[in-house]
Amino acid sequence: MLSITAGFGILGLNLSQPPLVAAFNAFNEYRGLSYGIGGDEGALTVPNYIKHYQPNLKGYSVGDHIGLYCSVSSCPGRYIPEKDQLNAALSGSLSINLQHQLDYLLSEMKVIPGIDVQNDWKMINIQIGSNDMCSACESGYENITSPDAFASHIDAAVERIRANVPRVLVNLIGAFNVSQLFPVTAGQAYCRPQNNDPSTVGNVQECTCGSTPGGLDKMDELAVEYNKRLYAIYEKHQQTKSDNFTVVYQHSNLNMTSFPIEFFSNIDCFHPGLIGHQWVSKIIWNQLFSPQSLKPSVFNFDANETVYCPTDSDRIATN
């Protein structure tokens, strides 16, 4: 899980605030608004859709706090449990950091009041890969960001969950093809709210491949291969699913050319803003109730996207 799931920069830079306050808030992680695990009151998130039917849901993250960064060379893994709850995502994380995040998740799951680890059903979302793609152009990162390495990191995480978490549904979410956002956001004044210098747009500073010759093509290739590997892991576990464990897969082939610029956070035009998180929460939630054969293969932005309301006969599709 990475900075998107951590909720980094969701509310962006608010120019109506005093400059120092705006700058501080812009780099917060808005954990309670994160599409996949946020639970702030009124937020459009998967946990809040679940809470509509199961108000006793536990483990969703709330509120916000300063960003807590993790990298390959340094991952101190600081958490603020009273806000993070079971949101183990760390900004900057690559797939190789998943084991570190599981260390926190598996221990925290046992101490939150009201969670019966043995008998309660859990859903664990795994969505990562953007930082792997961005780092693939950096010297020394080729081996840990290759498709095979990515797959091994994900598979090891899923196997650890299977071995240690009873009654769990692992929700694998496809990696976003982040190369598409660079032509969409290039030259946009929205992406540099504090000045007129295009070179200061955050995405080209944060994503090495985004500013490297041939880097966008490399990310295109990695996005395809990463998602092939994720789907293969899902298929493997279709053969091993049981009454206690199953893996599902949600497509995330987002057509970013269809996105309004406000989909992105204005702090860097790399991370989704509030509009982006709200929309992604809907397409992930809606897919949960569709078998693989009926899931959309490409997602175009729709400001009027609706939230599916399951009936008594609906179940999360595990095939």
N, C-alpha and C positions, 0 to 999 in steps of 0.2 A: 504494500500500500504506500502511496506516495503523497506529494503535497496537494494533489487534487482532492484526494480523500481526506487529507488533513484540513482542507478548507482554506488553504492559503490565499490571501488577497481577494476573497469573494466580494467584499464591499468596495474594493479599490481605493482610489485616492479621492477624498471628498474635499473639493476646493473651497467649500463654504466654511470649512473649519480653519482655525489658526494653523499656519504652516507646520509647526512642530507637531501638533496634535494629529493633523492629517497624515503626516509622514509616518508617525508611530502606528496609527491605526491601520494604515494601508498594508503594513507588513504583518498584521495579525493573521492567525489561523482562526477562522470562524467555524469552529468545530460543530457547533449546533446547527449550521446551515449546510453542512456537507451532504451531497445528494444521497450517499449510500448508508450513512450512519448517524447523521445529525438528528437531534430531537428537540430543537427549540420550538416553543409553542407557535403554531401557525406556519412553520416552515414546510415547504414542499419537499419532502424527503421520503425515502423508502421506509425508515422506521415509523414516521408519522402516519403513513398509509397503513402500516401494520397495526399501529396503536388504535386506529379507528375500529378495528375488529378485536384487538387484544390489548386493552388498556393497561394490563399488567406487564407489558414488555419492559425488559431491563437491558441496560448496557449501552444505550445510545449516548453519544457525546452531546455536550451542551455548552453554550456560551462561546467565549473566545479567549485566546491568550497569545502572547508573543510567539512567533514561529520558532520551532525547535528543529534544528537542522541535523541531517544525517548524510554522510557520504561514504564512499568506499574506504577512504583512508582514516576517517574519523566519524564514528557513530556513537556518541555518548549515550544516546537513547533516553534522554530526560523526558519524563512525562509528568503531567499534572492530573492525577487520577480522578480528582473530584470533578473535573471538566471533561477529560478524555474518556473516562469510563472504559469501554472496550474498543475505542477507536485507537488502534495501534499504529496508524499511519504516521510517518515522519517525513517532513519536507526534505527533498533532495534524494530520497531513497532510490536505489536500484534494486533489481530483483535479488541480488546477492545479499541484500540487507533483510530479507524476509525472516530469516531465522531469528535475528535480533528482535524483530517486532513480535514474533511468536513467543519469545521469552516473556515479554510483557503481557501479551494477551492471555496466555495460558495461566499465568500466575494471578492476574487481576480477576479473571473469571471466577476464581475460587474464593475471593474475598468480598465481592459485591453482595450486600444483603439482599436476600430474596431470590438468589439464583441457586437452583438445585442442579449442580453440575451433572449428576448422574442421570437425572430424569427429565429435566427441561430440554426442549428442542432449541437448537441454536442455528443461526444462519451466519456464516462467515463469508464476507465478500473479499475477493482478491482481485484487485485491479491495479496493474503496474506495467511499466514498460516505456513510458515516455522518456524518463531520464536515462534508461538504457540506450534508447535510440539516440538521444542528444549527445551522450558520452562516447558513442561508438567511433567518432572521428578523433578522439583524443589518444595520444600515444600511451600505450600500456593498458588500454581498456578493451582492445579488440577481443581478447580471449574471454573476458567476463561478460561481454555483451553480445556474443555470437548467438544465433538462434538455438544452438544446442546447449550452450551455457544457460541461456534464459530458461529453456525448458527444464533443465536439471534443477535450477533454483525453485521453479514453481512446483515441480513434481515432488521435490524433497519437502516443501512446505505442506503440500496436500497430504503426503504420507505421514508427516508428523502429526497433523491434525487428526488423521484417521486413527493413529495409534494412541492419542491422548485425550480426544474429546468424544465422549459418547453422545449419540443422538444429535448428529450435526449434518446440515446441508451446506456444502461448500459451493458458493456462487462465483464461478470464474467469469470475469468480465473482460472482454477483448481489449487489447491495447489500442489506444487511439493513434491514428496515423497523423502525428503532429506536424509532418512536413507541410501539410496543406495550409496551416495557419499563417505561414510566412508570406506567401503571395496575397493572402486575404487581408493581412494587417499592414503590409508594407506601405509606408507613406501616410498612414492614417494619423491625423492630428489627435484623435481620441487616445491613441496609444502613447502619447508623450504630452500629458496634460500640463506639465510644468515648463515646457520650453518648445522651441521650434526646430530642434536638432534631431533629424531622423535617426542618427547613429545612437541616440540614447534610448531607443525603444528596447524594453527589457528582454524581449524574447531572443534577440540576436546576441545578447550578452549572456543569457542563461543557458542557451542551447548551442554547444560548439558546432554540431553538424549543421545548424541553421545558418551559420556564417562561413562555412567551409566549402570550397569548390567541390561539387559532386556530392555534398552532404545531404541535400534533399533527396536525391536519387537513392542514396544509401539508406535513408530513413524509410523511404517507400518500400524498399526491399525487405528491411527488417520488420516493418509493420505486417507485411504479408506473411513472412516466415514465423514471427512470434505468434500470430493468431492461428496459423496452421498447427503449431506446437501446442497451443492452449486447447484447441479443439481435439487434438490427439489425446491429450491427458483426460479430457472429458470422456472421449470414446473408450479409453482404457478402463475408466471407472464405471462405465455403463455395464461392464462385465462383472464388476465386484460390488455393486450397490447392494445394500441390505436394509433391514428395518432400522438400523442405527446410523447409516452413513450413505450419503450419495453426493455426487458432483453434478452440477448443472452448468451450462455455458450460455452466456448472453452476448450476442453480437454487438459490436460498437463501431461499425464502419460508418463513421459520421461524414457526411458530405459537407465539409466546412465551407465550400464555396457558396452554400445556401445560407450561411449564418449571418445575422446582423452583427455589426461590429460590437454591439453591446453584449453579445454572448460572452465576450472575453472581459476579464478584469482590466481596467485601464492602467493598472500599476505596471503591467508588463505585456499585455495582449498575448500571453502564453497560457496562463491559468484561466479556467472559466470564471466568470463573474456570477452574480446571483441569478441572472436570467439563464446562464448556461447550466448551473447546478439544478435549477428547477426543471428545466427541460430534460436533462439527462436522467433525473430521478424518475420521470414519467416513462421514458422509453425502457429503462431497466425494469421498473416495476411491471409494466405491461407485458414484457417478454416472459416474466416468470410464469405466466399462465398459458403460454403457448408452447406446444411441442416444437422441437427443432425444425420440423418440416414446414411449419407455418410462421416461423420468426422472419421478420424482414431482414434482407441482406444488406440494405443501405438505408441510412436515415437522413432525410432532408428536414431541415428546421421547419417547424410549424408552431407559430406563436399560439395557436389554438389547440395544441395537443391536449387530449383529454387523459384523465386518469381512469384506468379500468377499475370497475367496481365488481369484485368477485361475488358470485352468488353462493348459496349454501352448498351447491354441488361442485363448485370449483376447488381445484387443488393445484399446488405448485407443480408444474410439469417437470417430470424427471427423466423424460425420454427425448 
